[in-house]
Amino acid sequence: MSLIATENGGSYQLPPEGNHLGRCVQVIDLGTQNDTYNRKPKKLHKVRLGWELPEERAVFNEERGEEPFLVSKEYTLALGERANLRHDLESWRARRFSESELEAFDVSKFLEATCMVNVIHRISAKKRKYAHVNGVTPLPKGIKDVPKQVLPSLKYMIEDGAGGVFPDLPEFIRNKIMASVEWQQAKSALNENNGHEEIEEPKSDDEEIPY
C-alpha cells in the first residue's frame, strides 16, 4: 500500500498493485460529456464503475474505522468492437456478448457482482500518482467465499437529476454530472419554465472522498 504526499501537504492512500478480490458497488451514469475522440472534440455518453477491494483495507476516516479501498474506471457507454467497456465486461463475464445483448445491455446488472480487479499505479498529466483498473476478470474457480460487502451500493441514472443517490456521490462526480449535456438542458428548461429565474445547483460539501 502506498501513502502519497502532495505538494500542498495533503496525502492519500493507494491500494497495492496486483490482482485483488473485488465487488462492483458503483454504477454511475455521468451523462453526455464533452470529450475528444481521434483528437477531435466530441460529445460522448460516459459511465463510471467502482469496485470495493474487500481484502485491501485502510483507515480513511477515524470515525468510520477500517474500510475497503475503492477503485473506479470511467468508460464511454458503448459496446463497439474496440470499446473499453465491452473489452472489460467480456473479460469479466469470460464470454463475448451475443448479438441481442450488443443491441441493448443494462450495465447496472453488474452492480454487486464479484470479480478479480487488476490494479496498477500510473502518473497523471498533473504528475499525480493514482490507481488504474487495468483489467477485470472472473473469480478463480477455487474462490467461493468473498468477504461481505462493506461500502454501499450506488446506482445513479442521469434521469435521476438531483434525486436518488445523487447527494451521496463524491463532490467531484456530482460536479461532472452537473456539467453533462442532459443536466444543462434540464437546467435551461427549468429556467425557462420559471421565467428565466436562475436555478441553483445542489450545494456541495467540503468533505473529500478519501480513496
C-alpha positions in Angstrom: 0.0 0.0 0.0 1.2 3.5 -0.9 0.9 6.7 1.2 1.2 9.5 -1.3 2.3 13.0 -0.2 1.3 16.0 -2.3 2.8 19.4 -2.9 0.2 21.2 -0.8 0.9 19.0 2.2 -2.1 16.6 1.8 -1.8 12.9 1.4 -3.9 10.0 0.2 -3.5 6.2 0.1 -3.4 3.9 -2.8 -4.2 0.1 -2.8 -1.2 -2.1 -3.8 -0.7 -3.0 -7.3 -1.7 -6.5 -8.4 -4.8 -8.7 -8.6 -7.4 -8.2 -5.9 -10.8 -9.6 -5.0 -13.4 -7.0 -6.0 -17.1 -6.3 -5.9 -18.8 -3.7 -8.1 -20.5 -1.2 -5.7 -21.0 1.8 -8.1 -22.6 2.1 -11.5 -22.9 5.9 -12.1 -24.3 7.4 -15.3 -22.3 10.5 -16.0 -24.5 11.6 -18.9 -23.1 13.1 -22.1 -19.8 14.8 -21.6 -17.6 17.0 -23.8 -14.7 14.8 -24.7 -12.3 14.1 -27.6 -12.1 11.2 -30.0 -9.3 10.8 -32.5 -8.1 14.2 -31.3 -11.4 15.8 -32.2 -14.0 17.3 -29.9 -16.9 15.0 -29.4 -19.9 14.5 -27.0 -19.7 11.1 -25.5 -22.0 9.3 -23.0 -19.9 8.2 -20.0 -20.4 5.8 -17.2 -18.3 5.2 -14.1 -17.9 1.8 -12.4 -16.5 1.4 -8.9 -15.2 -1.7 -7.1 -14.5 -2.2 -3.5 -11.5 -4.3 -2.6 -12.7 -6.3 0.5 -9.3 -7.7 1.4 -7.4 -4.4 1.0 -8.3 -2.0 3.8 -7.1 1.1 5.5 -8.4 3.9 7.8 -9.6 6.8 5.7 -11.8 8.3 8.5 -11.1 7.7 12.2 -14.8 7.7 13.0 -15.6 5.0 10.4 -12.5 2.9 11.1 -11.0 0.5 8.6 -12.7 0.3 5.2 -12.0 -1.3 1.9 -10.3 0.6 -0.9 -12.5 1.8 -3.7 -11.1 1.8 -7.3 -13.0 3.2 -10.2 -12.9 3.4 -14.0 -14.7 5.7 -16.5 -15.9 4.4 -19.8 -17.7 5.6 -22.9 -21.1 3.9 -22.8 -20.7 1.9 -25.9 -20.2 -1.8 -26.9 -18.4 -1.4 -30.2 -15.8 -4.0 -31.1 -12.9 -1.7 -29.8 -14.8 -0.2 -26.9 -13.0 -0.4 -23.5 -16.3 -1.1 -21.8 -17.0 -4.1 -24.0 -13.5 -5.4 -23.5 -13.7 -5.3 -19.7 -17.2 -6.6 -19.4 -16.5 -9.5 -21.8 -13.3 -10.3 -19.8 -15.4 -10.1 -16.6 -18.0 -12.5 -17.9 -15.4 -14.7 -19.7 -17.6 -14.7 -22.8 -18.5 -12.5 -25.7 -21.7 -10.6 -25.9 -24.5 -12.1 -28.1 -25.9 -10.1 -31.0 -29.0 -9.3 -29.0 -27.0 -8.1 -26.0 -25.0 -5.8 -28.2 -28.2 -4.1 -29.2 -29.0 -3.1 -25.6 -27.3 -4.3 -22.5 -28.0 -3.0 -18.9 -24.6 -2.3 -17.4 -26.2 -2.0 -14.0 -26.6 -5.8 -13.9 -23.0 -5.9 -12.7 -23.8 -4.0 -9.5 -22.8 -6.1 -6.5 -21.2 -8.7 -8.8 -17.8 -10.1 -7.7 -14.6 -10.4 -9.7 -10.9 -10.0 -9.7 -9.6 -6.5 -10.3 -6.1 -5.9 -11.6 -4.7 -2.6 -10.3 -1.6 -0.8 -11.5 -0.2 2.6 -10.5 0.0 5.4 -13.1 1.1 9.0 -13.2 -1.5 11.5 -14.4 -0.7 14.5 -16.7 -0.7 16.6 -13.5 2.0 14.3 -12.1 -0.4 12.7 -9.6 0.0 9.0 -8.9 -3.3 7.1 -9.0 -4.7 3.5 -9.0 -5.7 2.4 -12.5 -8.0 -0.5 -13.1 -6.1 -2.4 -15.7 -8.4 -5.3 -16.1 -11.4 -7.2 -14.7 -11.7 -11.0 -14.7 -14.0 -13.6 -13.1 -13.2 -15.1 -9.7 -11.0 -18.2 -10.0 -12.9 -21.5 -9.6 -11.2 -22.1 -6.3 -12.5 -19.0 -4.6 -16.0 -19.5 -3.3 -16.2 -17.2 -0.2 -15.8 -13.4 -0.7 -16.0 -11.1 2.3 -19.3 -9.4 2.8 -19.9 -6.1 1.2 -19.0 -3.1 3.2 -19.4 0.0 1.1 -23.0 1.0 0.0 -24.2 0.1 -3.5 -24.7 3.2 -5.6 -26.7 3.2 -8.8 -27.3 6.6 -10.4 -29.0 7.3 -13.7 -28.8 10.7 -15.4 -32.6 10.9 -15.4 -32.5 10.9 -11.6 -31.2 14.5 -11.7 -30.6 15.8 -8.1 -32.6 12.9 -6.7 -31.9 9.3 -5.9 -28.3 8.7 -4.7 -27.0 12.0 -6.2 -26.4 13.7 -2.8 -24.4 10.6 -1.7 -22.0 10.8 -4.6 -18.5 12.3 -4.1 -18.4 16.0 -4.9 -16.1 15.7 -8.0 -18.5 13.2 -9.5 -21.5 15.4 -8.8 -19.7 18.3 -10.5 -19.0 16.2 -13.5 -22.7 15.1 -13.8 -23.8 18.7 -13.5 -21.5 19.6 -16.4 -23.3 17.0 -18.6 -25.4 17.9 -21.6 -28.5 16.4 -20.0 -28.1 18.3 -16.8 -27.6 21.6 -18.6 -30.6 21.0 -20.9 -32.8 20.2 -17.9 -31.5 23.3 -16.1 -32.2 25.5 -19.1 -35.8 24.1 -19.4 -36.4 24.8 -15.7 -35.1 28.3 -16.1 -37.5 28.9 -19.0 -40.4 27.5 -17.1 -39.7 29.7 -14.2 -39.5 32.9 -16.1 -35.7 32.8 -16.7 -35.0 32.8 -12.9 -31.7 31.1 -12.3 -32.0 27.6 -10.8 -29.4 27.0 -8.1 -27.2 23.9 -8.3 -27.3 21.5 -5.4 -25.0 22.7 -2.6 -21.7 20.8 -2.5 -19.9 19.9 0.7 -16.3 20.2 1.7 -15.8 16.6 2.5 -13.4 14.9 0.1 -13.6 11.3 -0.8 -10.6 9.6 0.8 -9.9 7.0 -1.8 
